[in-house]
Each structure stands twice: as C-alpha cells, then as structure tokens.
C-alpha cells in the first residue's frame, strides 16, 4: 500500500512539474511521463529484490530525477538522449543487472521513446563474422582459442575445401593429438546431459558450459542474447526481475568458463577426451512418417 501511495505521489509531482513548463508539447509530455512510468517500474523491482535497503539505493537518484524534470528534454536531434533516462539506466545498472555501456551515456539513453533495455552481452556466442576472422589468423590463437575452431569444424562452419587444411594446422600447432578429422554423422543433435555426464568423468564438465555458451544455449540471457536475432528486452517488472535473476547467476557461469579455458591451456588430453564425449552425445533426429 505504501508503494502504491508513493507511486501516486510521484505521478502527481510529475504532472505538476509538467504544468510549469511553458507550455509542453504533446510529444514532450508523452515522453516525459513515459520516463516517469519506466522509472516507477524500475524502482518497484528494486524494492522487490532489495527490500532491506531500497531507500538508500533509490532516494538520491529520485531527487535528481524530479529536480531535472522541470527543464526541457534535450531533443534537438534524433539520436540525442535524455539525462533523466541515464538516471534510470544507472538505477538498473547499479541495482539489477548491467546494461550495454552506451545506454549509460546521456546522448544515447532515451526511455521516453524507447521502452527497451540493451543488456550487457557477455560475448561468448560466436557470430559468423567473428569465426571467419579467427580463420584468417589461425597462427595467432591460443590453445584454448583453437577450441573454437574445433567446434566450428564439428558444426560445419568451415568451408569443405579447407577443413582438412585447418584441422591439420591446428592439430600440429595447438597439439590436439587428433591427426584425423572424425566422422560426424549428419542430422544429429547434442544430448547436453549426456555430454556433461561424459565430460564429468574426466573433470571436464566446464567444457559443456563453454559449448553451450558458444551455441547461445546456456539458458542465461546475458550469455545467450543475440542482438541481431532476439527481440529487445522490454521494460516490464517481470522482464526486469527475470533479467536480475539471470544476472545473479553470471558469476557462477563465468567461473565455469574460466575453468574451461584454463583446462584447454594446460591439459594435454583435453581435446581427445572432449571429442570422445562429444561424439557419444550425438543422437539422430527422429523423422516423422508422412501418413
């Protein structure tokens, strides 16, 4: 009840502040009130996930927010943001989850017209362009970095005419200890649970997490998010809470990925053991009979 009263009070302050403008355009008023609404949703989530100290987290920013609302929004060009939106962005970044750093810039942030949040993407998911770039500098990779090339070959991302050449080079340079390219059956999927089980026997379960991160299938938005194919995350209380919960899991996943890279650099048998477990985890897709 207290939160509902606070919301009503804040909206009334926003309305009175807008009335003091001389006079506001409809577009300005709509954008300014939208910012207030977005800010209230963000604060509601902060109250929910930090019930013991939310006042300390939001009071100073709220005071700054409503001090500035009396002044015109900076909207001279299409790509110019708003100071109040950066305040909201920093509330999210400091209390819920990290945003892409450009959204913390006053010239970019504008919740008055863009009701979405670009999360800080962890960057493990490999795009085609990044993979092609790695292929152009095979001799500059680390041993752990060459694991990305192995996965690309297994997933069919290397041109058929270059596969043997690339495999031979990486095997010799990065000591994969796998002279021949394995035969990978077509039209298969990875049974991740079986892959994890097979790797765990050798203390390599972190490699399964790394494989999921490359594929964008960790189940965590900060590792799986693809700005080119995913819809942006909207500002809603449910989406903010879900993103916050995923953010709390980021350190654990990051620790597993760091372990995977350490293993790839130090264990001589890691590539052979991974490949053995990987092949055993492949299953043919069931074909439905056309009736």
TORPAMI-193293 format. One record per atom (N, C-alpha, C): atom name; x, y, z. Coordinates in steps of 0.1 Angstrom, whole numbers, always signed. Example, Ala and Ser with C-alpha at 12.3 -4.5 7.8 and 13.67 -1.06 7.14 Angstrom:
# residues 2
N_+132_-57_+78 $
CA_+123_-45_+78 $
C_+132_-33_+78 $
N_+128_-22_+71 $
CA_+137_-11_+71 $
C_+129_+0_+79 $
END
This chain:
# residues 291
N_+8_-12_+0 $
CA_+0_+0_+0 $
C_+9_+13_+0 $
N_+19_+12_+8 $
CA_+28_+24_+9 $
C_+34_+26_-5 $
N_+38_+16_-12 $
CA_+44_+18_-26 $
C_+34_+24_-35 $
N_+22_+19_-35 $
CA_+11_+25_-43 $
C_+9_+40_-41 $
N_+10_+44_-28 $
CA_+8_+58_-24 $
C_+20_+66_-29 $
N_+32_+60_-28 $
CA_+44_+67_-33 $
C_+43_+69_-48 $
N_+38_+59_-55 $
CA_+37_+60_-70 $
C_+28_+71_-73 $
N_+16_+72_-67 $
CA_+6_+82_-69 $
C_+12_+96_-67 $
N_+20_+97_-56 $
CA_+26_+110_-52 $
C_+36_+114_-63 $
N_+44_+104_-67 $
CA_+54_+108_-77 $
C_+48_+112_-91 $
N_+37_+105_-95 $
CA_+30_+109_-107 $
C_+24_+123_-106 $
N_+19_+126_-94 $
CA_+13_+139_-92 $
C_+24_+150_-93 $
N_+36_+147_-87 $
CA_+47_+157_-88 $
C_+51_+158_-102 $
N_+51_+147_-110 $
CA_+55_+148_-124 $
C_+45_+157_-131 $
N_+32_+155_-129 $
CA_+21_+163_-135 $
C_+23_+178_-132 $
N_+25_+181_-120 $
CA_+27_+195_-116 $
C_+39_+201_-122 $
N_+50_+193_-123 $
CA_+62_+198_-129 $
C_+60_+201_-144 $
N_+52_+192_-151 $
CA_+50_+194_-165 $
C_+41_+207_-167 $
N_+32_+209_-158 $
CA_+23_+221_-159 $
C_+31_+234_-158 $
N_+43_+233_-152 $
CA_+51_+245_-150 $
C_+59_+249_-163 $
N_+59_+239_-172 $
CA_+65_+242_-185 $
C_+57_+252_-193 $
N_+63_+258_-203 $
CA_+57_+269_-210 $
C_+55_+268_-225 $
N_+44_+262_-230 $
CA_+37_+250_-224 $
C_+43_+238_-231 $
N_+41_+226_-225 $
CA_+47_+214_-231 $
C_+40_+210_-244 $
N_+47_+205_-253 $
CA_+41_+199_-265 $
C_+36_+185_-261 $
N_+26_+180_-269 $
CA_+21_+167_-266 $
C_+33_+156_-266 $
N_+42_+157_-276 $
CA_+53_+148_-277 $
C_+62_+148_-265 $
N_+65_+161_-260 $
CA_+73_+162_-249 $
C_+66_+156_-236 $
N_+54_+159_-234 $
CA_+46_+154_-223 $
C_+46_+139_-223 $
N_+43_+134_-234 $
CA_+42_+119_-235 $
C_+56_+113_-232 $
N_+67_+118_-237 $
CA_+80_+112_-235 $
C_+84_+114_-220 $
N_+81_+126_-214 $
CA_+84_+128_-200 $
C_+77_+119_-191 $
N_+64_+117_-193 $
CA_+56_+109_-185 $
C_+59_+94_-187 $
N_+63_+90_-199 $
CA_+68_+77_-201 $
C_+80_+74_-193 $
N_+89_+84_-193 $
CA_+101_+82_-184 $
C_+98_+80_-170 $
N_+88_+87_-165 $
CA_+84_+86_-151 $
C_+78_+72_-149 $
N_+70_+67_-158 $
CA_+64_+54_-157 $
C_+75_+43_-157 $
N_+84_+44_-166 $
CA_+95_+35_-167 $
C_+103_+35_-153 $
N_+106_+47_-148 $
CA_+113_+48_-136 $
C_+106_+42_-124 $
N_+93_+43_-124 $
CA_+85_+37_-113 $
C_+86_+22_-114 $
N_+85_+16_-126 $
CA_+86_+2_-127 $
C_+100_-3_-123 $
N_+110_+4_-126 $
CA_+124_+0_-122 $
C_+125_+1_-107 $
N_+120_+12_-101 $
CA_+120_+13_-86 $
C_+112_+2_-79 $
N_+101_-2_-85 $
CA_+93_-13_-79 $
C_+100_-26_-79 $
N_+108_-28_-89 $
CA_+116_-41_-89 $
C_+128_-40_-79 $
N_+134_-28_-78 $
CA_+145_-26_-68 $
C_+139_-29_-54 $
N_+127_-24_-52 $
CA_+121_-26_-39 $
C_+119_-41_-36 $
N_+115_-48_-47 $
CA_+112_-62_-46 $
C_+124_-70_-43 $
N_+135_-67_-50 $
CA_+147_-76_-49 $
C_+157_-71_-38 $
N_+155_-58_-34 $
CA_+164_-53_-23 $
C_+155_-47_-12 $
N_+147_-55_-6 $
CA_+137_-50_+4 $
C_+143_-43_+16 $
N_+155_-46_+20 $
CA_+161_-41_+32 $
C_+168_-28_+31 $
N_+172_-24_+18 $
CA_+179_-12_+17 $
C_+176_-4_+4 $
N_+163_-6_-1 $
CA_+160_+0_-14 $
C_+160_+15_-13 $
N_+156_+21_-1 $
CA_+156_+36_+0 $
C_+170_+42_-2 $
N_+180_+35_+4 $
CA_+194_+40_+2 $
C_+198_+39_-13 $
N_+192_+30_-20 $
CA_+196_+27_-34 $
C_+189_+37_-44 $
N_+177_+42_-40 $
CA_+170_+50_-50 $
C_+168_+64_-46 $
N_+169_+68_-34 $
CA_+165_+82_-29 $
C_+172_+93_-36 $
N_+185_+92_-37 $
CA_+194_+102_-43 $
C_+191_+104_-57 $
N_+189_+93_-64 $
CA_+186_+93_-79 $
C_+172_+99_-81 $
N_+162_+96_-73 $
CA_+149_+101_-74 $
C_+149_+116_-72 $
N_+156_+121_-63 $
CA_+157_+136_-60 $
C_+163_+143_-73 $
N_+173_+137_-78 $
CA_+179_+143_-90 $
C_+170_+142_-102 $
N_+162_+131_-103 $
CA_+153_+129_-114 $
C_+142_+140_-114 $
N_+136_+142_-103 $
CA_+125_+152_-102 $
C_+130_+166_-102 $
N_+142_+168_-99 $
CA_+148_+182_-100 $
C_+149_+186_-115 $
N_+153_+176_-123 $
CA_+156_+178_-137 $
C_+143_+178_-146 $
N_+132_+172_-141 $
CA_+121_+171_-149 $
C_+114_+184_-153 $
N_+118_+195_-145 $
CA_+112_+208_-148 $
C_+119_+215_-160 $
N_+130_+210_-164 $
CA_+137_+216_-175 $
C_+134_+208_-188 $
N_+135_+215_-200 $
CA_+132_+208_-212 $
C_+141_+196_-215 $
N_+135_+186_-221 $
CA_+143_+174_-225 $
C_+151_+178_-237 $
N_+163_+173_-237 $
CA_+173_+176_-248 $
C_+169_+167_-260 $
N_+163_+173_-270 $
CA_+158_+165_-281 $
C_+160_+173_-294 $
N_+172_+178_-296 $
CA_+175_+186_-308 $
C_+177_+177_-320 $
N_+182_+165_-318 $
CA_+184_+156_-330 $
C_+178_+142_-326 $
N_+177_+134_-337 $
CA_+170_+121_-335 $
C_+178_+112_-326 $
N_+191_+113_-325 $
CA_+199_+104_-318 $
C_+204_+110_-304 $
N_+197_+120_-300 $
CA_+201_+126_-287 $
C_+192_+121_-276 $
N_+198_+117_-265 $
CA_+191_+111_-254 $
C_+187_+121_-244 $
N_+185_+116_-232 $
CA_+179_+125_-221 $
C_+186_+121_-208 $
N_+189_+132_-201 $
CA_+197_+130_-188 $
C_+189_+121_-178 $
N_+175_+123_-177 $
CA_+167_+115_-168 $
C_+168_+101_-172 $
N_+168_+98_-185 $
CA_+169_+84_-189 $
C_+182_+77_-184 $
N_+193_+85_-184 $
CA_+205_+79_-179 $
C_+204_+76_-164 $
N_+197_+84_-157 $
CA_+195_+82_-142 $
C_+188_+68_-141 $
N_+177_+66_-149 $
CA_+170_+53_-148 $
C_+180_+42_-152 $
N_+187_+44_-162 $
CA_+197_+33_-167 $
C_+207_+30_-156 $
N_+211_+40_-149 $
CA_+221_+37_-138 $
C_+214_+30_-126 $
N_+202_+33_-124 $
CA_+195_+25_-114 $
C_+194_+10_-117 $
N_+192_+8_-130 $
CA_+191_-6_-134 $
C_+205_-12_-133 $
N_+215_-5_-139 $
CA_+229_-10_-139 $
C_+235_-12_-126 $
N_+232_-4_-116 $
CA_+238_-5_-103 $
C_+230_-14_-93 $
N_+218_-17_-96 $
CA_+210_-24_-87 $
C_+203_-37_-92 $
N_+202_-39_-105 $
CA_+195_-50_-111 $
C_+205_-59_-119 $
N_+210_-53_-130 $
CA_+219_-60_-139 $
C_+226_-50_-148 $
N_+237_-54_-154 $
CA_+245_-44_-162 $
C_+238_-43_-176 $
N_+239_-30_-180 $
CA_+234_-27_-194 $
C_+246_-25_-203 $
N_+244_-25_-216 $
CA_+254_-21_-225 $
C_+258_-7_-222 $
N_+271_-4_-221 $
CA_+276_+9_-216 $
C_+271_+21_-224 $
N_+268_+19_-237 $
CA_+264_+31_-244 $
C_+250_+36_-239 $
N_+242_+28_-232 $
CA_+229_+32_-227 $
C_+231_+41_-214 $
N_+243_+41_-209 $
CA_+246_+49_-197 $
C_+251_+63_-201 $
N_+251_+66_-214 $
CA_+255_+78_-220 $
C_+243_+87_-222 $
N_+244_+100_-218 $
CA_+232_+109_-219 $
C_+228_+111_-234 $
N_+237_+110_-243 $
CA_+234_+112_-257 $
C_+227_+100_-263 $
N_+227_+89_-256 $
CA_+221_+76_-262 $
C_+208_+72_-255 $
N_+208_+73_-242 $
CA_+196_+68_-234 $
C_+184_+76_-236 $
N_+173_+70_-239 $
CA_+160_+77_-240 $
C_+148_+68_-238 $
N_+145_+66_-225 $
CA_+133_+57_-222 $
C_+120_+64_-225 $
N_+120_+77_-229 $
CA_+108_+83_-233 $
C_+103_+78_-246 $
N_+112_+74_-255 $
CA_+107_+69_-268 $
C_+111_+54_-271 $
N_+120_+49_-262 $
CA_+125_+35_-265 $
C_+123_+27_-252 $
N_+113_+19_-251 $
CA_+110_+13_-238 $
C_+116_-1_-238 $
N_+129_-2_-241 $
CA_+137_-14_-240 $
C_+150_-12_-233 $
N_+156_-24_-229 $
CA_+169_-23_-222 $
C_+179_-32_-229 $
N_+190_-26_-235 $
CA_+201_-34_-241 $
C_+210_-40_-230 $
N_+209_-53_-227 $
CA_+217_-59_-216 $
C_+232_-59_-220 $
N_+241_-60_-210 $
CA_+255_-62_-213 $
C_+257_-77_-218 $
N_+260_-79_-230 $
CA_+262_-92_-236 $
C_+276_-97_-233 $
N_+277_-109_-228 $
CA_+289_-115_-223 $
C_+299_-118_-235 $
N_+294_-120_-247 $
CA_+302_-121_-259 $
C_+308_-135_-262 $
N_+303_-146_-256 $
CA_+309_-159_-259 $
C_+302_-165_-271 $
N_+290_-161_-274 $
CA_+284_-166_-286 $
C_+291_-161_-299 $
N_+296_-171_-307 $
CA_+304_-167_-318 $
C_+295_-165_-331 $
N_+297_-153_-337 $
CA_+290_-150_-349 $
C_+298_-155_-361 $
N_+292_-156_-373 $
CA_+299_-160_-385 $
C_+310_-151_-388 $
N_+308_-138_-386 $
CA_+319_-128_-390 $
C_+331_-130_-380 $
N_+328_-132_-367 $
CA_+339_-134_-358 $
C_+347_-147_-361 $
N_+339_-157_-365 $
CA_+345_-170_-368 $
C_+354_-169_-380 $
N_+349_-162_-391 $
CA_+357_-160_-403 $
C_+370_-153_-400 $
N_+369_-143_-390 $
CA_+381_-135_-387 $
C_+391_-144_-380 $
N_+386_-153_-371 $
CA_+396_-162_-364 $
C_+403_-172_-374 $
N_+395_-176_-385 $
CA_+401_-184_-395 $
C_+412_-177_-403 $
N_+411_-164_-403 $
CA_+422_-156_-410 $
C_+434_-154_-402 $
N_+434_-157_-390 $
CA_+446_-156_-381 $
C_+448_-168_-372 $
N_+448_-180_-379 $
CA_+449_-192_-371 $
C_+462_-193_-363 $
N_+473_-187_-369 $
CA_+486_-188_-362 $
C_+487_-179_-350 $
N_+477_-171_-347 $
CA_+477_-161_-336 $
C_+469_-165_-324 $
N_+462_-177_-325 $
CA_+453_-181_-315 $
C_+461_-187_-303 $
N_+454_-188_-291 $
CA_+459_-195_-280 $
C_+454_-210_-282 $
N_+460_-219_-274 $
CA_+455_-233_-275 $
C_+440_-233_-271 $
N_+436_-226_-261 $
CA_+422_-225_-258 $
C_+414_-219_-269 $
N_+419_-209_-275 $
CA_+412_-203_-286 $
C_+410_-212_-298 $
N_+419_-222_-300 $
CA_+417_-231_-311 $
C_+406_-241_-309 $
N_+401_-242_-296 $
CA_+389_-250_-293 $
C_+377_-244_-301 $
N_+376_-231_-303 $
CA_+366_-225_-310 $
C_+366_-230_-325 $
N_+378_-231_-330 $
CA_+379_-236_-344 $
C_+375_-251_-345 $
N_+378_-259_-335 $
CA_+374_-273_-335 $
C_+359_-274_-335 $
N_+352_-266_-326 $
CA_+338_-266_-326 $
C_+332_-261_-339 $
N_+338_-251_-345 $
CA_+333_-246_-358 $
C_+334_-257_-369 $
N_+344_-265_-369 $
CA_+346_-276_-378 $
C_+335_-287_-375 $
N_+333_-290_-363 $
CA_+323_-300_-359 $
C_+309_-296_-363 $
N_+307_-283_-362 $
CA_+293_-277_-365 $
C_+292_-273_-380 $
N_+302_-276_-388 $
CA_+301_-274_-403 $
C_+303_-259_-407 $
N_+310_-251_-399 $
CA_+312_-237_-402 $
C_+324_-234_-410 $
N_+332_-245_-414 $
CA_+344_-243_-422 $
C_+341_-248_-436 $
N_+345_-240_-446 $
CA_+343_-245_-460 $
C_+349_-258_-462 $
N_+341_-267_-469 $
CA_+346_-281_-471 $
C_+360_-282_-476 $
N_+363_-273_-485 $
CA_+377_-274_-491 $
C_+388_-271_-482 $
N_+385_-264_-471 $
CA_+396_-260_-462 $
C_+396_-269_-449 $
N_+386_-277_-447 $
CA_+385_-284_-434 $
C_+398_-292_-431 $
N_+403_-300_-440 $
CA_+415_-308_-437 $
C_+427_-300_-434 $
N_+428_-289_-442 $
CA_+440_-280_-440 $
C_+439_-273_-426 $
N_+427_-268_-423 $
CA_+426_-261_-410 $
C_+428_-271_-398 $
N_+422_-283_-399 $
CA_+423_-293_-389 $
C_+438_-297_-387 $
N_+445_-300_-398 $
CA_+459_-304_-397 $
C_+468_-293_-391 $
N_+465_-280_-395 $
CA_+473_-269_-389 $
C_+471_-268_-374 $
N_+458_-268_-370 $
CA_+455_-267_-356 $
C_+460_-279_-348 $
N_+458_-291_-353 $
CA_+463_-303_-346 $
C_+478_-302_-343 $
N_+485_-297_-353 $
CA_+500_-297_-351 $
C_+504_-285_-343 $
N_+498_-273_-345 $
CA_+502_-261_-338 $
C_+498_-261_-324 $
N_+486_-266_-321 $
CA_+480_-265_-308 $
C_+479_-278_-301 $
N_+485_-288_-307 $
CA_+487_-301_-300 $
C_+473_-307_-296 $
N_+464_-309_-306 $
CA_+452_-315_-303 $
C_+454_-330_-301 $
N_+464_-336_-307 $
CA_+467_-350_-306 $
C_+455_-358_-313 $
N_+450_-353_-323 $
CA_+439_-359_-331 $
C_+443_-358_-346 $
N_+451_-366_-351 $
CA_+456_-364_-365 $
C_+445_-364_-376 $
N_+434_-372_-374 $
CA_+424_-373_-385 $
C_+411_-367_-380 $
N_+404_-361_-389 $
CA_+391_-355_-386 $
C_+381_-366_-384 $
N_+374_-366_-373 $
CA_+364_-377_-370 $
C_+352_-376_-380 $
N_+346_-387_-382 $
CA_+334_-387_-390 $
C_+322_-383_-381 $
N_+315_-372_-384 $
CA_+304_-367_-376 $
C_+291_-371_-384 $
N_+283_-379_-378 $
CA_+270_-383_-385 $
C_+262_-370_-388 $
N_+255_-370_-399 $
CA_+246_-358_-402 $
C_+233_-359_-395 $
N_+226_-348_-395 $
CA_+213_-346_-390 $
C_+212_-352_-375 $
N_+221_-347_-367 $
CA_+221_-351_-353 $
C_+220_-339_-344 $
N_+217_-342_-331 $
CA_+216_-331_-321 $
C_+225_-336_-309 $
N_+229_-326_-301 $
CA_+237_-329_-290 $
C_+228_-331_-278 $
N_+230_-343_-271 $
CA_+223_-346_-259 $
C_+232_-339_-248 $
N_+229_-327_-244 $
CA_+238_-320_-234 $
C_+239_-327_-221 $
N_+229_-333_-216 $
CA_+230_-340_-203 $
C_+240_-352_-205 $
N_+240_-359_-216 $
CA_+250_-370_-218 $
C_+264_-364_-220 $
N_+265_-353_-227 $
CA_+278_-346_-229 $
C_+284_-343_-215 $
N_+276_-337_-207 $
CA_+281_-333_-193 $
C_+285_-345_-185 $
N_+277_-356_-186 $
CA_+280_-368_-179 $
C_+293_-374_-184 $
N_+295_-374_-197 $
CA_+307_-380_-203 $
C_+320_-372_-199 $
N_+318_-358_-198 $
CA_+329_-350_-195 $
C_+332_-350_-180 $
N_+322_-351_-172 $
CA_+324_-351_-158 $
C_+333_-362_-153 $
N_+333_-373_-160 $
CA_+341_-385_-156 $
C_+356_-381_-156 $
N_+359_-371_-164 $
CA_+373_-367_-166 $
C_+376_-353_-160 $
N_+366_-348_-152 $
CA_+368_-335_-146 $
C_+367_-323_-156 $
N_+360_-325_-167 $
CA_+359_-316_-178 $
C_+345_-310_-180 $
N_+336_-311_-170 $
CA_+323_-306_-172 $
C_+322_-292_-176 $
N_+332_-284_-173 $
CA_+331_-270_-176 $
C_+331_-268_-192 $
N_+336_-277_-199 $
CA_+337_-276_-214 $
C_+323_-277_-219 $
N_+314_-284_-212 $
CA_+300_-285_-217 $
C_+293_-271_-216 $
N_+297_-264_-205 $
CA_+291_-250_-203 $
C_+297_-241_-214 $
N_+310_-243_-218 $
CA_+316_-235_-228 $
C_+309_-238_-242 $
N_+306_-250_-244 $
CA_+300_-254_-257 $
C_+286_-247_-257 $
N_+279_-247_-246 $
CA_+265_-241_-246 $
C_+267_-226_-248 $
N_+278_-220_-243 $
CA_+280_-205_-244 $
C_+282_-202_-259 $
N_+290_-210_-266 $
CA_+293_-208_-280 $
C_+280_-209_-288 $
N_+271_-218_-284 $
CA_+259_-220_-291 $
C_+247_-211_-287 $
N_+249_-204_-276 $
CA_+239_-195_-271 $
C_+227_-203_-265 $
N_+231_-213_-258 $
CA_+220_-222_-252 $
C_+223_-225_-237 $
N_+229_-215_-230 $
CA_+231_-217_-215 $
C_+219_-215_-207 $
N_+208_-209_-213 $
CA_+196_-206_-205 $
C_+197_-193_-198 $
N_+208_-186_-200 $
CA_+210_-173_-193 $
C_+211_-162_-203 $
N_+202_-152_-202 $
CA_+201_-142_-212 $
C_+214_-134_-215 $
N_+223_-133_-205 $
CA_+235_-125_-207 $
C_+245_-132_-215 $
N_+244_-145_-216 $
CA_+253_-153_-225 $
C_+246_-157_-238 $
N_+233_-158_-238 $
CA_+226_-163_-250 $
C_+221_-152_-259 $
N_+220_-140_-254 $
CA_+214_-129_-261 $
C_+221_-126_-274 $
N_+214_-125_-285 $
CA_+219_-121_-298 $
C_+212_-109_-303 $
N_+218_-98_-303 $
CA_+212_-85_-307 $
C_+207_-85_-321 $
N_+212_-94_-330 $
CA_+208_-95_-344 $
C_+195_-103_-346 $
N_+192_-112_-337 $
CA_+180_-121_-339 $
C_+170_-120_-327 $
N_+174_-116_-316 $
CA_+165_-115_-304 $
C_+157_-102_-305 $
N_+145_-103_-300 $
CA_+137_-91_-297 $
C_+143_-84_-285 $
N_+144_-71_-285 $
CA_+149_-64_-273 $
C_+141_-67_-260 $
N_+147_-66_-249 $
CA_+141_-69_-236 $
C_+133_-56_-233 $
N_+120_-57_-230 $
CA_+112_-46_-227 $
C_+113_-42_-212 $
N_+109_-30_-209 $
CA_+109_-25_-195 $
C_+95_-30_-190 $
N_+95_-41_-183 $
CA_+83_-45_-175 $
C_+89_-52_-163 $
N_+81_-52_-152 $
CA_+85_-57_-140 $
C_+89_-71_-141 $
N_+82_-80_-148 $
CA_+85_-94_-149 $
C_+98_-96_-156 $
N_+100_-88_-168 $
CA_+113_-90_-175 $
C_+125_-85_-167 $
N_+123_-74_-160 $
CA_+134_-69_-151 $
C_+138_-79_-140 $
N_+128_-85_-134 $
CA_+131_-95_-123 $
C_+138_-107_-129 $
N_+133_-112_-141 $
CA_+139_-123_-147 $
C_+154_-120_-151 $
N_+156_-108_-156 $
CA_+170_-105_-160 $
C_+179_-103_-148 $
N_+173_-98_-137 $
CA_+181_-97_-124 $
C_+185_-111_-119 $
N_+175_-120_-120 $
CA_+178_-134_-115 $
C_+189_-140_-124 $
N_+189_-138_-137 $
CA_+199_-143_-145 $
C_+213_-137_-142 $
N_+212_-124_-139 $
CA_+225_-116_-136 $
C_+232_-122_-124 $
N_+224_-126_-114 $
CA_+229_-132_-102 $
C_+236_-146_-105 $
N_+233_-152_-116 $
CA_+239_-165_-120 $
C_+252_-163_-128 $
N_+254_-151_-133 $
CA_+265_-148_-142 $
C_+279_-152_-136 $
N_+282_-148_-123 $
CA_+295_-152_-118 $
C_+298_-167_-118 $
N_+287_-175_-115 $
CA_+289_-190_-115 $
C_+293_-195_-129 $
N_+285_-190_-139 $
CA_+288_-194_-153 $
C_+302_-189_-157 $
N_+305_-176_-153 $
CA_+318_-171_-157 $
C_+330_-179_-151 $
N_+328_-184_-139 $
CA_+338_-192_-132 $
C_+340_-205_-140 $
N_+329_-211_-144 $
CA_+330_-224_-152 $
C_+337_-222_-165 $
N_+334_-210_-172 $
CA_+340_-207_-184 $
C_+355_-205_-182 $
N_+359_-198_-172 $
CA_+373_-196_-169 $
C_+380_-209_-166 $
N_+374_-218_-159 $
CA_+379_-231_-157 $
C_+381_-239_-170 $
N_+372_-237_-179 $
CA_+373_-244_-192 $
C_+385_-239_-199 $
N_+387_-226_-200 $
CA_+399_-221_-207 $
C_+412_-225_-200 $
N_+412_-225_-187 $
CA_+424_-230_-180 $
C_+427_-244_-184 $
N_+417_-253_-184 $
CA_+419_-267_-188 $
C_+424_-268_-202 $
N_+418_-261_-211 $
CA_+422_-261_-225 $
C_+437_-257_-227 $
N_+442_-249_-219 $
CA_+456_-244_-220 $
C_+465_-254_-214 $
N_+461_-262_-204 $
CA_+470_-269_-196 $
C_+470_-285_-197 $
N_+458_-290_-200 $
CA_+457_-305_-201 $
C_+460_-310_-215 $
N_+469_-319_-216 $
CA_+473_-324_-229 $
C_+463_-333_-236 $
N_+455_-339_-227 $
CA_+445_-349_-233 $
C_+431_-343_-235 $
N_+429_-330_-232 $
CA_+416_-324_-232 $
C_+409_-325_-245 $
N_+415_-323_-256 $
CA_+408_-323_-269 $
C_+404_-337_-273 $
N_+412_-347_-270 $
CA_+408_-361_-273 $
C_+396_-365_-264 $
N_+397_-362_-251 $
CA_+386_-366_-242 $
C_+373_-359_-245 $
N_+374_-346_-249 $
CA_+362_-338_-253 $
C_+356_-344_-265 $
N_+364_-347_-275 $
CA_+358_-352_-288 $
C_+352_-366_-286 $
N_+358_-374_-278 $
CA_+352_-387_-275 $
C_+338_-385_-268 $
N_+337_-377_-258 $
CA_+324_-374_-251 $
C_+314_-368_-261 $
N_+319_-359_-269 $
CA_+310_-351_-278 $
C_+303_-361_-288 $
N_+311_-370_-294 $
CA_+306_-379_-304 $
C_+296_-389_-298 $
N_+299_-393_-286 $
CA_+289_-402_-279 $
C_+276_-395_-275 $
N_+276_-382_-274 $
CA_+264_-374_-270 $
C_+255_-371_-282 $
N_+260_-374_-294 $
CA_+252_-371_-306 $
C_+241_-382_-308 $
N_+229_-377_-312 $
CA_+218_-386_-314 $
C_+211_-382_-327 $
N_+207_-392_-335 $
CA_+200_-389_-347 $
C_+186_-383_-344 $
N_+182_-373_-352 $
CA_+168_-368_-351 $
C_+158_-378_-356 $
N_+147_-379_-349 $
CA_+137_-388_-353 $
C_+129_-382_-365 $
N_+127_-390_-375 $
CA_+119_-385_-386 $
C_+105_-389_-385 $
N_+96_-381_-387 $
CA_+82_-384_-386 $
C_+77_-390_-400 $
N_+70_-401_-399 $
CA_+65_-407_-411 $
C_+53_-399_-416 $
N_+53_-396_-429 $
CA_+42_-389_-435 $
C_+31_-399_-438 $
N_+20_-396_-431 $
CA_+8_-405_-433 $
C_-3_-399_-441 $
END
